[in-house]
Amino acid sequence: MNWNRRVQVLVGAAALAAAASLPVAAQAPTPAAPGIPVNPSLVGDTSNVAKEAQGWLADLIRINTTNPPGNEQVAAKYIAGILEKEGITAEILELTPGRSAVVARLRSAAVANPAKALLLVAHMDVVAVDKSKWTVDPFGGVIKDGYLYGRGAIDDKGMLAANLAAFVALKRANLRLNRDVIFLATADEENGGDANIKVLIGKYWDKFAAGFSINEGGNVFVVRGKVQYVGVQASEKVSGNIDVIARGRSGHASQPTKDNAIVHLAAAVGKIGAYTAPVHLTAIVRRYFEGLAPLEDDEIGKWMRSLDTSDRGEHAQRVLSNGSPLWNAMLRDTIAPTILTAGVANNVIPGEAHANLNVRLLPGDTIEAVVRDLTKLVDDPLVKLEVKPNGGLAAPPSSLESDFYAVISKVAAQEFPGAAVLPFQSTWATDSAQLRLHNVQAYGLVPFPLTEEDLKRMHGEDERIPLAAFNKGVDVLARIVAEFAVTR
Ligand SMILES: [Zn+2]
């Protein structure tokens, strides 16, 4: 049944009068918000599959995939087992010893059309934990006060389990698909080593080639108890590293000279720390602030609207940058010193000292330009800056005009009435950059409504997901997938 057309037909007053004579069950459902009809999910009620998926998530948390070393193969086999039970063929894609991805496909036709296919992506590896700071076992899959605790509960096993639930729900509903839907669990996202998505694409692209994808990267942001906005990631910043090297005379610490490498390095790092890169508004960030302005208080909203003005723009940029590290990082390249290395003994002046700068570039900016600017700023012949290898590659942003972006926006607006749906440029990197480089319209949306307080725990202590938010996310994701891939 086409619920969309049905609801539209019933909107007119005459139709409403006619509907009054229909049996209650046949009448259109009550609109959730003015103009937004409730659209029953094509895959039906997802509460049962969400409950099962809570169990999968707890099990996945118990499989320790801390990267390094990752050991994602164990998780891949676990996922393959769930898929096989549903009658879905799953294929383990070997990467390096002990590390694998897993892929499965629901077909729409005998011959696949990769340009139309939809890819559900999540990574299986997690970042390390400092166990002493956790109040529960980070690999226990513990449920407490309505939360499921554990490393990866949100990032990214939560999304992994939700993708799996949406995929399984689609299979169980046995609907006709207008495009292939592909489930992919990746390895080595957090460390970007020799089992990462770049390697996976190089080896196995044909197994999961798609025109559209949904992955982590964006979020459903809960502020003061309600969803303020849904940020759909369509672009991301690019990570790279710069080695700052100071070279001086090494020697006995009892007779110091002015060319001490540590002193020169420290001065250089001090200057770099005080430096702020210029603002550069990308199209997505401009739309983000335009959309957020009416949701913030008047004062902040005013500055968001002034960002691009010639008279108040600079002040607006300062106010917003000072107001939020996220907003600051959305507006400009950022440079964070992260590692200092120097010295071998208390009484020896080292000849060399290093600092690592982690740089996050706006799409379009280059790390070479940052090196040039910082070299000028440091202005010290004893200090050199060099780009380290293996930096990220800038990918073109995903389109905000694609059919899939429209579906994500529509479903998000229905599921979170009153919230804005905004394009989002993440300050962090995801696997989607590599997909975008392969012409995939890749979007990021972790579908769980989460507070700042819960989001902060990712990569931190006591990572957890509210079970209610998980269930909601499964429903959101299943609706997005069905809305895009099911033939009506
Ligand atoms: Zn992640």
Boltz pocket constraint, residues with backbone or C-beta under 6 A from the ligand:
constraints:
  - pocket:
      binder: B
      contacts: [[A, 123], [A, 155], [A, 156], [A, 189], [A, 216]]
      max_distance: 6.0
